[in-house]
């Protein structure tokens, strides 16, 4: 799937979650619902994926995490 197709489908999933839930809930709720929509759309993803930082050539684990890492991109 091209990056444009993946982006369109991912945004479509996010819009579906927003339409179903509306505003005002905790981020964790939207995250779990978006993961469900991505699964239904058969889009591969990882949740809370660790993201190390490289500083002056040294890899540091600073505790950063990507909320949802979609299709290894």
mmCIF file of the N, C-alpha and C atoms, coordinates in Angstrom:
data_MODEL
# 
_entry.id   MODEL 
# 
loop_
_atom_site.group_PDB 
_atom_site.id 
_atom_site.type_symbol 
_atom_site.label_atom_id 
_atom_site.label_alt_id 
_atom_site.label_comp_id 
_atom_site.label_asym_id 
_atom_site.label_entity_id 
_atom_site.label_seq_id 
_atom_site.pdbx_PDB_ins_code 
_atom_site.Cartn_x 
_atom_site.Cartn_y 
_atom_site.Cartn_z 
_atom_site.occupancy 
_atom_site.B_iso_or_equiv 
_atom_site.pdbx_formal_charge 
_atom_site.auth_seq_id 
_atom_site.auth_comp_id 
_atom_site.auth_asym_id 
_atom_site.auth_atom_id 
_atom_site.pdbx_PDB_model_num 
ATOM 1   N N  . UNK A 1 1  ? 0.851   -1.172 0.000  1.00 0.00 ? 1  UNK A N  1 
ATOM 2   C CA . UNK A 1 1  ? 0.000   0.000  0.000  1.00 0.00 ? 1  UNK A CA 1 
ATOM 3   C C  . UNK A 1 1  ? 0.901   1.240  0.000  1.00 0.00 ? 1  UNK A C  1 
ATOM 4   N N  . UNK A 1 2  ? 0.554   2.209  -0.824 1.00 0.00 ? 2  UNK A N  1 
ATOM 5   C CA . UNK A 1 2  ? 1.355   3.434  -0.884 1.00 0.00 ? 2  UNK A CA 1 
ATOM 6   C C  . UNK A 1 2  ? 1.156   4.250  0.397  1.00 0.00 ? 2  UNK A C  1 
ATOM 7   N N  . UNK A 1 3  ? 2.076   5.157  0.630  1.00 0.00 ? 3  UNK A N  1 
ATOM 8   C CA . UNK A 1 3  ? 1.989   6.008  1.816  1.00 0.00 ? 3  UNK A CA 1 
ATOM 9   C C  . UNK A 1 3  ? 0.701   6.835  1.789  1.00 0.00 ? 3  UNK A C  1 
ATOM 10  N N  . UNK A 1 4  ? 0.310   7.336  0.608  1.00 0.00 ? 4  UNK A N  1 
ATOM 11  C CA . UNK A 1 4  ? -0.927  8.119  0.508  1.00 0.00 ? 4  UNK A CA 1 
ATOM 12  C C  . UNK A 1 4  ? -2.152  7.281  0.828  1.00 0.00 ? 4  UNK A C  1 
ATOM 13  N N  . UNK A 1 5  ? -2.185  6.032  0.358  1.00 0.00 ? 5  UNK A N  1 
ATOM 14  C CA . UNK A 1 5  ? -3.307  5.137  0.663  1.00 0.00 ? 5  UNK A CA 1 
ATOM 15  C C  . UNK A 1 5  ? -3.352  4.825  2.155  1.00 0.00 ? 5  UNK A C  1 
ATOM 16  N N  . UNK A 1 6  ? -2.194  4.536  2.731  1.00 0.00 ? 6  UNK A N  1 
ATOM 17  C CA . UNK A 1 6  ? -2.119  4.237  4.151  1.00 0.00 ? 6  UNK A CA 1 
ATOM 18  C C  . UNK A 1 6  ? -2.573  5.431  4.984  1.00 0.00 ? 6  UNK A C  1 
ATOM 19  N N  . UNK A 1 7  ? -2.122  6.617  4.607  1.00 0.00 ? 7  UNK A N  1 
ATOM 20  C CA . UNK A 1 7  ? -2.509  7.830  5.324  1.00 0.00 ? 7  UNK A CA 1 
ATOM 21  C C  . UNK A 1 7  ? -4.015  8.042  5.249  1.00 0.00 ? 7  UNK A C  1 
ATOM 22  N N  . UNK A 1 8  ? -4.582  7.890  4.062  1.00 0.00 ? 8  UNK A N  1 
ATOM 23  C CA . UNK A 1 8  ? -6.024  8.067  3.895  1.00 0.00 ? 8  UNK A CA 1 
ATOM 24  C C  . UNK A 1 8  ? -6.824  7.083  4.723  1.00 0.00 ? 8  UNK A C  1 
ATOM 25  N N  . UNK A 1 9  ? -6.409  5.830  4.740  1.00 0.00 ? 9  UNK A N  1 
ATOM 26  C CA . UNK A 1 9  ? -7.133  4.809  5.508  1.00 0.00 ? 9  UNK A CA 1 
ATOM 27  C C  . UNK A 1 9  ? -6.993  5.051  7.007  1.00 0.00 ? 9  UNK A C  1 
ATOM 28  N N  . UNK A 1 10 ? -5.805  5.451  7.438  1.00 0.00 ? 10 UNK A N  1 
ATOM 29  C CA . UNK A 1 10 ? -5.573  5.712  8.857  1.00 0.00 ? 10 UNK A CA 1 
ATOM 30  C C  . UNK A 1 10 ? -6.401  6.904  9.323  1.00 0.00 ? 10 UNK A C  1 
ATOM 31  N N  . UNK A 1 11 ? -6.414  7.961  8.547  1.00 0.00 ? 11 UNK A N  1 
ATOM 32  C CA . UNK A 1 11 ? -7.234  9.133  8.886  1.00 0.00 ? 11 UNK A CA 1 
ATOM 33  C C  . UNK A 1 11 ? -8.709  8.755  8.898  1.00 0.00 ? 11 UNK A C  1 
ATOM 34  N N  . UNK A 1 12 ? -9.126  7.924  7.942  1.00 0.00 ? 12 UNK A N  1 
ATOM 35  C CA . UNK A 1 12 ? -10.510 7.456  7.915  1.00 0.00 ? 12 UNK A CA 1 
ATOM 36  C C  . UNK A 1 12 ? -10.875 6.711  9.192  1.00 0.00 ? 12 UNK A C  1 
ATOM 37  N N  . UNK A 1 13 ? -9.963  5.891  9.690  1.00 0.00 ? 13 UNK A N  1 
ATOM 38  C CA . UNK A 1 13 ? -10.199 5.179  10.950 1.00 0.00 ? 13 UNK A CA 1 
ATOM 39  C C  . UNK A 1 13 ? -10.332 6.158  12.111 1.00 0.00 ? 13 UNK A C  1 
ATOM 40  N N  . UNK A 1 14 ? -9.474  7.161  12.141 1.00 0.00 ? 14 UNK A N  1 
ATOM 41  C CA . UNK A 1 14 ? -9.529  8.160  13.208 1.00 0.00 ? 14 UNK A CA 1 
ATOM 42  C C  . UNK A 1 14 ? -10.837 8.948  13.160 1.00 0.00 ? 14 UNK A C  1 
ATOM 43  N N  . UNK A 1 15 ? -11.277 9.294  11.977 1.00 0.00 ? 15 UNK A N  1 
ATOM 44  C CA . UNK A 1 15 ? -12.544 10.022 11.829 1.00 0.00 ? 15 UNK A CA 1 
ATOM 45  C C  . UNK A 1 15 ? -13.704 9.147  12.295 1.00 0.00 ? 15 UNK A C  1 
ATOM 46  N N  . UNK A 1 16 ? -13.662 7.866  11.987 1.00 0.00 ? 16 UNK A N  1 
ATOM 47  C CA . UNK A 1 16 ? -14.711 6.945  12.426 1.00 0.00 ? 16 UNK A CA 1 
ATOM 48  C C  . UNK A 1 16 ? -14.793 6.903  13.953 1.00 0.00 ? 16 UNK A C  1 
ATOM 49  N N  . UNK A 1 17 ? -13.650 6.856  14.605 1.00 0.00 ? 17 UNK A N  1 
ATOM 50  C CA . UNK A 1 17 ? -13.628 6.871  16.073 1.00 0.00 ? 17 UNK A CA 1 
ATOM 51  C C  . UNK A 1 17 ? -14.211 8.172  16.591 1.00 0.00 ? 17 UNK A C  1 
ATOM 52  N N  . UNK A 1 18 ? -13.809 9.287  16.007 1.00 0.00 ? 18 UNK A N  1 
ATOM 53  C CA . UNK A 1 18 ? -14.309 10.586 16.461 1.00 0.00 ? 18 UNK A CA 1 
ATOM 54  C C  . UNK A 1 18 ? -15.823 10.700 16.262 1.00 0.00 ? 18 UNK A C  1 
ATOM 55  N N  . UNK A 1 19 ? -16.312 10.207 15.131 1.00 0.00 ? 19 UNK A N  1 
ATOM 56  C CA . UNK A 1 19 ? -17.760 10.254 14.874 1.00 0.00 ? 19 UNK A CA 1 
ATOM 57  C C  . UNK A 1 19 ? -18.518 9.405  15.897 1.00 0.00 ? 19 UNK A C  1 
ATOM 58  N N  . UNK A 1 20 ? -17.963 8.262  16.251 1.00 0.00 ? 20 UNK A N  1 
ATOM 59  C CA . UNK A 1 20 ? -18.644 7.355  17.177 1.00 0.00 ? 20 UNK A CA 1 
ATOM 60  C C  . UNK A 1 20 ? -18.593 7.849  18.626 1.00 0.00 ? 20 UNK A C  1 
ATOM 61  N N  . UNK A 1 21 ? -17.471 8.447  19.032 1.00 0.00 ? 21 UNK A N  1 
ATOM 62  C CA . UNK A 1 21 ? -17.293 8.817  20.435 1.00 0.00 ? 21 UNK A CA 1 
ATOM 63  C C  . UNK A 1 21 ? -17.480 10.298 20.730 1.00 0.00 ? 21 UNK A C  1 
ATOM 64  N N  . UNK A 1 22 ? -17.194 11.146 19.738 1.00 0.00 ? 22 UNK A N  1 
ATOM 65  C CA . UNK A 1 22 ? -17.237 12.582 20.003 1.00 0.00 ? 22 UNK A CA 1 
ATOM 66  C C  . UNK A 1 22 ? -16.050 13.016 20.848 1.00 0.00 ? 22 UNK A C  1 
ATOM 67  N N  . UNK A 1 23 ? -16.036 14.284 21.244 1.00 0.00 ? 23 UNK A N  1 
ATOM 68  C CA . UNK A 1 23 ? -14.918 14.827 22.014 1.00 0.00 ? 23 UNK A CA 1 
ATOM 69  C C  . UNK A 1 23 ? -15.079 14.579 23.518 1.00 0.00 ? 23 UNK A C  1 
ATOM 70  N N  . UNK A 1 24 ? -13.975 14.796 24.242 1.00 0.00 ? 24 UNK A N  1 
ATOM 71  C CA . UNK A 1 24 ? -14.047 14.868 25.690 1.00 0.00 ? 24 UNK A CA 1 
ATOM 72  C C  . UNK A 1 24 ? -13.626 13.647 26.478 1.00 0.00 ? 24 UNK A C  1 
ATOM 73  N N  . UNK A 1 25 ? -13.228 12.574 25.827 1.00 0.00 ? 25 UNK A N  1 
ATOM 74  C CA . UNK A 1 25 ? -12.821 11.378 26.558 1.00 0.00 ? 25 UNK A CA 1 
ATOM 75  C C  . UNK A 1 25 ? -11.309 11.357 26.758 1.00 0.00 ? 25 UNK A C  1 
ATOM 76  N N  . UNK A 1 26 ? -10.843 10.428 27.554 1.00 0.00 ? 26 UNK A N  1 
ATOM 77  C CA . UNK A 1 26 ? -9.409  10.297 27.777 1.00 0.00 ? 26 UNK A CA 1 
ATOM 78  C C  . UNK A 1 26 ? -8.707  9.803  26.512 1.00 0.00 ? 26 UNK A C  1 
ATOM 79  N N  . UNK A 1 27 ? -7.458  10.222 26.360 1.00 0.00 ? 27 UNK A N  1 
ATOM 80  C CA . UNK A 1 27 ? -6.665  9.812  25.194 1.00 0.00 ? 27 UNK A CA 1 
ATOM 81  C C  . UNK A 1 27 ? -6.581  8.295  25.092 1.00 0.00 ? 27 UNK A C  1 
ATOM 82  N N  . UNK A 1 28 ? -6.463  7.626  26.238 1.00 0.00 ? 28 UNK A N  1 
ATOM 83  C CA . UNK A 1 28 ? -6.338  6.168  26.223 1.00 0.00 ? 28 UNK A CA 1 
ATOM 84  C C  . UNK A 1 28 ? -7.568  5.498  25.608 1.00 0.00 ? 28 UNK A C  1 
ATOM 85  N N  . UNK A 1 29 ? -8.733  6.086  25.786 1.00 0.00 ? 29 UNK A N  1 
ATOM 86  C CA . UNK A 1 29 ? -9.952  5.543  25.191 1.00 0.00 ? 29 UNK A CA 1 
ATOM 87  C C  . UNK A 1 29 ? -9.902  5.655  23.676 1.00 0.00 ? 29 UNK A C  1 
ATOM 88  N N  . UNK A 1 30 ? -9.535  6.822  23.180 1.00 0.00 ? 30 UNK A N  1 
ATOM 89  C CA . UNK A 1 30 ? -9.429  7.014  21.728 1.00 0.00 ? 30 UNK A CA 1 
ATOM 90  C C  . UNK A 1 30 ? -8.361  6.095  21.146 1.00 0.00 ? 30 UNK A C  1 
ATOM 91  N N  . UNK A 1 31 ? -7.258  5.935  21.859 1.00 0.00 ? 31 UNK A N  1 
ATOM 92  C CA . UNK A 1 31 ? -6.175  5.076  21.376 1.00 0.00 ? 31 UNK A CA 1 
ATOM 93  C C  . UNK A 1 31 ? -6.665  3.643  21.190 1.00 0.00 ? 31 UNK A C  1 
ATOM 94  N N  . UNK A 1 32 ? -7.351  3.111  22.193 1.00 0.00 ? 32 UNK A N  1 
ATOM 95  C CA . UNK A 1 32 ? -7.841  1.734  22.100 1.00 0.00 ? 32 UNK A CA 1 
ATOM 96  C C  . UNK A 1 32 ? -8.884  1.575  20.990 1.00 0.00 ? 32 UNK A C  1 
ATOM 97  N N  . UNK A 1 33 ? -9.746  2.560  20.843 1.00 0.00 ? 33 UNK A N  1 
ATOM 98  C CA . UNK A 1 33 ? -10.758 2.495  19.782 1.00 0.00 ? 33 UNK A CA 1 
ATOM 99  C C  . UNK A 1 33 ? -10.124 2.609  18.400 1.00 0.00 ? 33 UNK A C  1 
ATOM 100 N N  . UNK A 1 34 ? -9.111  3.458  18.274 1.00 0.00 ? 34 UNK A N  1 
ATOM 101 C CA . UNK A 1 34 ? -8.410  3.572  16.995 1.00 0.00 ? 34 UNK A CA 1 
ATOM 102 C C  . UNK A 1 34 ? -7.697  2.262  16.665 1.00 0.00 ? 34 UNK A C  1 
ATOM 103 N N  . UNK A 1 35 ? -7.129  1.619  17.651 1.00 0.00 ? 35 UNK A N  1 
ATOM 104 C CA . UNK A 1 35 ? -6.497  0.318  17.416 1.00 0.00 ? 35 UNK A CA 1 
ATOM 105 C C  . UNK A 1 35 ? -7.521  -0.691 16.914 1.00 0.00 ? 35 UNK A C  1 
ATOM 106 N N  . UNK A 1 36 ? -8.727  -0.648 17.461 1.00 0.00 ? 36 UNK A N  1 
ATOM 107 C CA . UNK A 1 36 ? -9.783  -1.543 16.993 1.00 0.00 ? 36 UNK A CA 1 
ATOM 108 C C  . UNK A 1 36 ? -10.132 -1.256 15.531 1.00 0.00 ? 36 UNK A C  1 
ATOM 109 N N  . UNK A 1 37 ? -10.254 0.020  15.178 1.00 0.00 ? 37 UNK A N  1 
ATOM 110 C CA . UNK A 1 37 ? -10.562 0.391  13.792 1.00 0.00 ? 37 UNK A CA 1 
ATOM 111 C C  . UNK A 1 37 ? -9.441  -0.014 12.843 1.00 0.00 ? 37 UNK A C  1 
ATOM 112 N N  . UNK A 1 38 ? -8.199  0.177  13.266 1.00 0.00 ? 38 UNK A N  1 
ATOM 113 C CA . UNK A 1 38 ? -7.064  -0.236 12.431 1.00 0.00 ? 38 UNK A CA 1 
ATOM 114 C C  . UNK A 1 38 ? -7.077  -1.748 12.218 1.00 0.00 ? 38 UNK A C  1 
ATOM 115 N N  . UNK A 1 39 ? -7.418  -2.493 13.259 1.00 0.00 ? 39 UNK A N  1 
ATOM 116 C CA . UNK A 1 39 ? -7.522  -3.956 13.133 1.00 0.00 ? 39 UNK A CA 1 
ATOM 117 C C  . UNK A 1 39 ? -8.609  -4.336 12.144 1.00 0.00 ? 39 UNK A C  1 
ATOM 118 N N  . UNK A 1 40 ? -9.763  -3.696 12.261 1.00 0.00 ? 40 UNK A N  1 
ATOM 119 C CA . UNK A 1 40 ? -10.865 -3.985 11.343 1.00 0.00 ? 40 UNK A CA 1 
ATOM 120 C C  . UNK A 1 40 ? -10.491 -3.674 9.897  1.00 0.00 ? 40 UNK A C  1 
ATOM 121 N N  . UNK A 1 41 ? -9.663  -2.643 9.713  1.00 0.00 ? 41 UNK A N  1 
ATOM 122 C CA . UNK A 1 41 ? -9.225  -2.243 8.377  1.00 0.00 ? 41 UNK A CA 1 
ATOM 123 C C  . UNK A 1 41 ? -8.007  -3.059 7.916  1.00 0.00 ? 41 UNK A C  1 
ATOM 124 N N  . UNK A 1 42 ? -7.564  -3.982 8.748  1.00 0.00 ? 42 UNK A N  1 
ATOM 125 C CA . UNK A 1 42 ? -6.398  -4.828 8.455  1.00 0.00 ? 42 UNK A CA 1 
ATOM 126 C C  . UNK A 1 42 ? -5.136  -4.005 8.183  1.00 0.00 ? 42 UNK A C  1 
ATOM 127 N N  . UNK A 1 43 ? -4.975  -2.957 8.965  1.00 0.00 ? 43 UNK A N  1 
ATOM 128 C CA . UNK A 1 43 ? -3.780  -2.120 8.890  1.00 0.00 ? 43 UNK A CA 1 
ATOM 129 C C  . UNK A 1 43 ? -2.882  -2.520 10.063 1.00 0.00 ? 43 UNK A C  1 
ATOM 130 N N  . UNK A 1 44 ? -1.662  -2.978 9.783  1.00 0.00 ? 44 UNK A N  1 
ATOM 131 C CA . UNK A 1 44 ? -0.779  -3.386 10.879 1.00 0.00 ? 44 UNK A CA 1 
ATOM 132 C C  . UNK A 1 44 ? -0.320  -2.180 11.700 1.00 0.00 ? 44 UNK A C  1 
ATOM 133 N N  . UNK A 1 45 ? -0.190  -2.395 13.010 1.00 0.00 ? 45 UNK A N  1 
ATOM 134 C CA . UNK A 1 45 ? 0.230   -1.305 13.895 1.00 0.00 ? 45 UNK A CA 1 
ATOM 135 C C  . UNK A 1 45 ? 0.841   -1.884 15.159 1.00 0.00 ? 45 UNK A C  1 
ATOM 136 N N  . UNK A 1 46 ? 1.548   -1.033 15.876 1.00 0.00 ? 46 UNK A N  1 
ATOM 137 C CA . UNK A 1 46 ? 2.090   -1.361 17.198 1.00 0.00 ? 46 UNK A CA 1 
ATOM 138 C C  . UNK A 1 46 ? 1.683   -0.227 18.134 1.00 0.00 ? 46 UNK A C  1 
ATOM 139 N N  . UNK A 1 47 ? 1.368   -0.577 19.357 1.00 0.00 ? 47 UNK A N  1 
ATOM 140 C CA . UNK A 1 47 ? 0.907   0.416  20.336 1.00 0.00 ? 47 UNK A CA 1 
ATOM 141 C C  . UNK A 1 47 ? 2.010   0.676  21.357 1.00 0.00 ? 47 UNK A C  1 
ATOM 142 N N  . UNK A 1 48 ? 2.200   1.952  21.702 1.00 0.00 ? 48 UNK A N  1 
ATOM 143 C CA . UNK A 1 48 ? 3.184   2.374  22.701 1.00 0.00 ? 48 UNK A CA 1 
ATOM 144 C C  . UNK A 1 48 ? 4.571   1.799  22.378 1.00 0.00 ? 48 UNK A C  1 
ATOM 145 N N  . UNK A 1 49 ? 4.977   1.988  21.139 1.00 0.00 ? 49 UNK A N  1 
ATOM 146 C CA . UNK A 1 49 ? 6.248   1.468  20.647 1.00 0.00 ? 49 UNK A CA 1 
ATOM 147 C C  . UNK A 1 49 ? 7.398   2.329  21.166 1.00 0.00 ? 49 UNK A C  1 
ATOM 148 N N  . UNK A 1 50 ? 8.433   1.739  21.787 1.00 0.00 ? 50 UNK A N  1 
ATOM 149 C CA . UNK A 1 50 ? 9.541   2.538  22.326 1.00 0.00 ? 50 UNK A CA 1 
ATOM 150 C C  . UNK A 1 50 ? 10.309  3.267  21.226 1.00 0.00 ? 50 UNK A C  1 
ATOM 151 N N  . UNK A 1 51 ? 10.697  4.491  21.514 1.00 0.00 ? 51 UNK A N  1 
ATOM 152 C CA . UNK A 1 51 ? 11.430  5.322  20.559 1.00 0.00 ? 51 UNK A CA 1 
ATOM 153 C C  . UNK A 1 51 ? 12.691  5.857  21.238 1.00 0.00 ? 51 UNK A C  1 
ATOM 154 N N  . UNK A 1 52 ? 13.827  5.239  20.976 1.00 0.00 ? 52 UNK A N  1 
ATOM 155 C CA . UNK A 1 52 ? 15.062  5.739  21.580 1.00 0.00 ? 52 UNK A CA 1 
ATOM 156 C C  . UNK A 1 52 ? 15.497  7.050  20.912 1.00 0.00 ? 52 UNK A C  1 
ATOM 157 N N  . UNK A 1 53 ? 16.311  7.784  21.623 1.00 0.00 ? 53 UNK A N  1 
ATOM 158 C CA . UNK A 1 53 ? 16.862  9.037  21.108 1.00 0.00 ? 53 UNK A CA 1 
ATOM 159 C C  . UNK A 1 53 ? 18.358  8.835  20.922 1.00 0.00 ? 53 UNK A C  1 
ATOM 160 N N  . UNK A 1 54 ? 18.891  9.295  19.785 1.00 0.00 ? 54 UNK A N  1 
ATOM 161 C CA . UNK A 1 54 ? 20.333  9.261  19.578 1.00 0.00 ? 54 UNK A CA 1 
ATOM 162 C C  . UNK A 1 54 ? 20.879  10.661 19.796 1.00 0.00 ? 54 UNK A C  1 
ATOM 163 N N  . UNK A 1 55 ? 21.790  10.785 20.758 1.00 0.00 ? 55 UNK A N  1 
ATOM 164 C CA . UNK A 1 55 ? 22.385  12.067 21.095 1.00 0.00 ? 55 UNK A CA 1 
ATOM 165 C C  . UNK A 1 55 ? 23.893  11.950 20.969 1.00 0.00 ? 55 UNK A C  1 
ATOM 166 N N  . UNK A 1 56 ? 24.453  12.703 20.039 1.00 0.00 ? 56 UNK A N  1 
ATOM 167 C CA . UNK A 1 56 ? 25.898  12.699 19.788 1.00 0.00 ? 56 UNK A CA 1 
ATOM 168 C C  . UNK A 1 56 ? 26.420  11.276 19.606 1.00 0.00 ? 56 UNK A C  1 
ATOM 169 N N  . UNK A 1 57 ? 25.655  10.517 18.829 1.00 0.00 ? 57 UNK A N  1 
ATOM 170 C CA . UNK A 1 57 ? 26.066  9.167  18.491 1.00 0.00 ? 57 UNK A CA 1 
ATOM 171 C C  . UNK A 1 57 ? 25.784  8.118  19.557 1.00 0.00 ? 57 UNK A C  1 
ATOM 172 N N  . UNK A 1 58 ? 25.188  8.515  20.661 1.00 0.00 ? 58 UNK A N  1 
ATOM 173 C CA . UNK A 1 58 ? 24.880  7.578  21.738 1.00 0.00 ? 58 UNK A CA 1 
ATOM 174 C C  . UNK A 1 58 ? 23.379  7.366  21.796 1.00 0.00 ? 58 UNK A C  1 
ATOM 175 N N  . UNK A 1 59 ? 22.977  6.096  21.800 1.00 0.00 ? 59 UNK A N  1 
ATOM 176 C CA . UNK A 1 59 ? 21.552  5.775  21.862 1.00 0.00 ? 59 UNK A CA 1 
ATOM 177 C C  . UNK A 1 59 ? 21.091  5.829  23.319 1.00 0.00 ? 59 UNK A C  1 
ATOM 178 N N  . UNK A 1 60 ? 20.075  6.645  23.572 1.00 0.00 ? 60 UNK A N  1 
ATOM 179 C CA . UNK A 1 60 ? 19.530  6.816  24.915 1.00 0.00 ? 60 UNK A CA 1 
ATOM 180 C C  . UNK A 1 60 ? 18.088  6.333  24.947 1.00 0.00 ? 60 UNK A C  1 
ATOM 181 N N  . UNK A 1 61 ? 17.748  5.587  25.973 1.00 0.00 ? 61 UNK A N  1 
ATOM 182 C CA . UNK A 1 61 ? 16.356  5.195  26.158 1.00 0.00 ? 61 UNK A CA 1 
ATOM 183 C C  . UNK A 1 61 ? 15.754  6.184  27.155 1.00 0.00 ? 61 UNK A C  1 
ATOM 184 N N  . UNK A 1 62 ? 15.091  7.188  26.615 1.00 0.00 ? 62 UNK A N  1 
ATOM 185 C CA . UNK A 1 62 ? 14.551  8.272  27.434 1.00 0.00 ? 62 UNK A CA 1 
ATOM 186 C C  . UNK A 1 62 ? 13.096  8.043  27.829 1.00 0.00 ? 62 UNK A C  1 
ATOM 187 N N  . UNK A 1 63 ? 12.578  6.894  27.497 1.00 0.00 ? 63 UNK A N  1 
ATOM 188 C CA . UNK A 1 63 ? 11.195  6.619  27.858 1.00 0.00 ? 63 UNK A CA 1 
ATOM 189 C C  . UNK A 1 63 ? 10.186  7.151  26.863 1.00 0.00 ? 63 UNK A C  1 
ATOM 190 N N  . UNK A 1 64 ? 10.645  7.625  25.702 1.00 0.00 ? 64 UNK A N  1 
ATOM 191 C CA . UNK A 1 64 ? 9.699   8.068  24.685 1.00 0.00 ? 64 UNK A CA 1 
ATOM 192 C C  . UNK A 1 64 ? 8.984   6.863  24.091 1.00 0.00 ? 64 UNK A C  1 
ATOM 193 N N  . UNK A 1 65 ? 7.726   7.045  23.764 1.00 0.00 ? 65 UNK A N  1 
ATOM 194 C CA . UNK A 1 65 ? 6.948   5.986  23.130 1.00 0.00 ? 65 UNK A CA 1 
ATOM 195 C C  . UNK A 1 65 ? 6.067   6.602  22.045 1.00 0.00 ? 65 UNK A C  1 
ATOM 196 N N  . UNK A 1 66 ? 6.010   5.922  20.916 1.00 0.00 ? 66 UNK A N  1 
ATOM 197 C CA . UNK A 1 66 ? 5.104   6.316  19.839 1.00 0.00 ? 66 UNK A CA 1 
ATOM 198 C C  . UNK A 1 66 ? 3.734   5.764  20.219 1.00 0.00 ? 66 UNK A C  1 
ATOM 199 N N  . UNK A 1 67 ? 2.713   6.610  20.240 1.00 0.00 ? 67 UNK A N  1 
ATOM 200 C CA . UNK A 1 67 ? 1.378   6.143  20.627 1.00 0.00 ? 67 UNK A CA 1 
ATOM 201 C C  . UNK A 1 67 ? 0.939   4.970  19.767 1.00 0.00 ? 67 UNK A C  1 
ATOM 202 N N  . UNK A 1 68 ? 0.908   5.179  18.463 1.00 0.00 ? 68 UNK A N  1 
ATOM 203 C CA . UNK A 1 68 ? 0.541   4.116  17.534 1.00 0.00 ? 68 UNK A CA 1 
ATOM 204 C C  . UNK A 1 68 ? 1.470   4.202  16.331 1.00 0.00 ? 68 UNK A C  1 
ATOM 205 N N  . UNK A 1 69 ? 2.215   3.140  16.087 1.00 0.00 ? 69 UNK A N  1 
ATOM 206 C CA . UNK A 1 69 ? 3.181   3.049  14.989 1.00 0.00 ? 69 UNK A CA 1 
ATOM 207 C C  . UNK A 1 69 ? 2.513   2.236  13.886 1.00 0.00 ? 69 UNK A C  1 
ATOM 208 N N  . UNK A 1 70 ? 2.136   2.885  12.805 1.00 0.00 ? 70 UNK A N  1 
ATOM 209 C CA . UNK A 1 70 ? 1.303   2.264  11.765 1.00 0.00 ? 70 UNK A CA 1 
ATOM 210 C C  . UNK A 1 70 ? 2.163   1.719  10.623 1.00 0.00 ? 70 UNK A C  1 
ATOM 211 N N  . UNK A 1 71 ? 2.014   0.436  10.361 1.00 0.00 ? 71 UNK A N  1 
ATOM 212 C CA . UNK A 1 71 ? 2.634   -0.233 9.204  1.00 0.00 ? 71 UNK A CA 1 
ATOM 213 C C  . UNK A 1 71 ? 4.131   0.034  9.080  1.00 0.00 ? 71 UNK A C  1 
ATOM 214 N N  . UNK A 1 72 ? 4.822   0.004  10.231 1.00 0.00 ? 72 UNK A N  1 
ATOM 215 C CA . UNK A 1 72 ? 6.282   0.197  10.258 1.00 0.00 ? 72 UNK A CA 1 
ATOM 216 C C  . UNK A 1 72 ? 6.727   1.534  9.651  1.00 0.00 ? 72 UNK A C  1 
ATOM 217 N N  . UNK A 1 73 ? 5.818   2.511  9.629  1.00 0.00 ? 73 UNK A N  1 
ATOM 218 C CA . UNK A 1 73 ? 6.184   3.815  9.052  1.00 0.00 ? 73 UNK A CA 1 
ATOM 219 C C  . UNK A 1 73 ? 5.998   4.868  10.107 1.00 0.00 ? 73 UNK A C  1 
# 
